[in-house]
């Protein structure tokens, strides 16, 4: 297992086309943003546990993350902050 420390706005890149960005940290909760090709399925571990019914959902179109300079005090700026 690789263990990394990242600050808000910093990214981890997996391969050539998967990005994981730290969006915010509040207490013991971390918000992460993922950018990956449409054919890469991203699931929460608890949804894959045996005995859980996982509803089939189409994956939404790619979502763009805010630029690192748009992150302020652990949260993305909204348009009114710019």
N, C-alpha and C positions, 0 to 999 in steps of 0.2 A: 504494500500500500504506500502510495506517495502522499505525504502530508505537506500542504502548503499554507502559508499565511497570506492573505490578501486583504487590502483595504477597499473601502467603498469606491466604486468606479474602476477598479482593476479587474483584469480578465485573465482567464486561463484558456489556452487554446489547445484543443485535442485534435490531433491530425492536422489536416489542412483546412477543414471546413466546419469545425464545431467550436463554438465560443461559449464560455460560461463567465458571466459578469456578476460581481457582487453589487447589488443595487442598494441595499440598506442593511444595517445591523441595529436592532433594538433589543437590548437585554440579551436573552438567549435565543432570539429569533433572527434568522438571516434570510433575506429575500435575494434569490438568484434569478438571473435572466439567461435564457438559453437561445442560441441561434444555431440552427442545424439544417441540413438539407431535408426536404420533405420526406425522403425515404427513411430517415432516421427516426425511430420511435423513441419518445422520451416518456417514461412512466415513473410515478412514485412507487417506491418499494412496497408500501402497504397495499397497493392495489393489485400486486402480483402474488400476494399470499394465497395459499390454497384455501378453498372454501369461500372465497369472495367472488361475487358475480361482478364482472367488469363489463359495464355497458360499452358497446361498440360506438365510437364517435369518430367522425372524420376529423383529421388534423386540420386546424385552421391554416390559412396562408402564413408565410413567414412573417414574423413580427420584428420590427427593427427596434433596437435598444437605444436609449438616449446616449448621446456622446458623453465620454467621461467628464468633459468640462460642464455638462448640464447637471451633474450631481452636486447637490448642495446639502450639507449637514445631514448626510445619510439618506436623502430622498431625492428622486428626480425632480428637477424644476418643472413646473408646468408653464404653459405659454405666458401666463401673467407675470411670472418671475423674470422673464427675459427682458 
